[in-house]
């Protein structure tokens, strides 16, 4: 196999450049967004029911 074909093959394989640390941060951020959204929905439903929380 020629050297140029090897280089092209190496470039093609490196599609996934996201590090493990970045993936963990992304999962944590998604979980936090879900929790904040759930708390906002609960707070809104209690507010509509007539309860004053804050």
Steps between C-alpha positions, in 0.01 A plus 500: 500500500641836407570762764241744366223238525604430860476869586155528343382196695631646829321829438176316424512299824527802730136609478434480874716775649279548810698417810362292786507807728286698255249214477470487882451878517231481229311226687516697827373815326210307342406354839512846661280645226251216552493558878455877464220446248325249726527735800365789293203287388425395859531856626274627221233238570504578873486872423197443276338296779519804725797415721753777564845348537727804500 
